[in-house]
């Protein structure tokens, strides 16, 4: 498992919408806050295809949708890039 810190945005500006992916450009300055951390581990799925992502930490209300979770999306993108079924 790897610990990942929370972040505190000291400055955040939301810019124009990018036509390439539908997201906004941002400018930010943030500070890692190590007193609040999540832990995550990525490993090959032992019973099937793809990868297994284990997360622990504070539960974010409304954050349970894997399609909106950036960690889940990163693992999916990794599998696509390296042709992991």
N, C-alpha and C positions, 0 to 999 in steps of 0.2 A: 504494500500500500504506500502511496505517496501522499504527503500532506500538501494541501494547496490553501493559501491564505485568502481570507476575505479581502475586499478592497474598499477603501473609502475614497469616493470621488471628491477631489479638492476643487476641480474645475471640470465642467462638461458643457460643451456646446454641440447642439445637433444641427447639422448642415443639410444640404440638398439631398434629395432622394437619388440614389444611383439607379439608372435604368438597367444596368447589367444584372443586378440581383434583387432589386426592390428594397434595399436597405439604405439607411442614411449614412452619410459621412459624419464622423464625429471628431472633435478635438477634445482630449481629456488629459488631465493630470490626476493620477491616483496614487494612493499610498497603500502598500500591502499591510494588512492587519493580522498578525500571526496569532493573536489570542482567540480568534474565531477561525477555525479551519474546517475544511472538508477533507476526507480521505478518498482516494480512488485507486482502483486497480483494474487493469485490462489484461485479459488472458484468453487463450484459445478456448472456444466453447467445447467442453468435454463430451457433450452428448449430441452435438449437431454441427451445423455449419456456422461460420462467422466467429465473432469474438463475444466474450462476456465482460460486461462493465459492472463493477461493484462500487457503489457510492455510499458514503456514510457522512453524517454531519447533521446540521439543522435542516428541518423540513421547511421548504418554502411554500406557503399557501398558494395553491393553483399551479405549482411548478412540477406536478407529477406527470405531465404529458411528455413522453419520450421524444416526440417530434419537435418539441420546442426546447428541449434540454440541449445546451451547447456541447456538453460532454458526450451525450449519446450521438449527436450529429457528427462530432469529430471522429468517433470510432467508426461510424458508418462511412464517412468520407475516406478514412484510412483503408477500410476493407475494399471500397471501390477502386481506390488508386492502385492497390497492390493485388487486385483480383482475388481477394479472399472471399470465398462463397458464403 
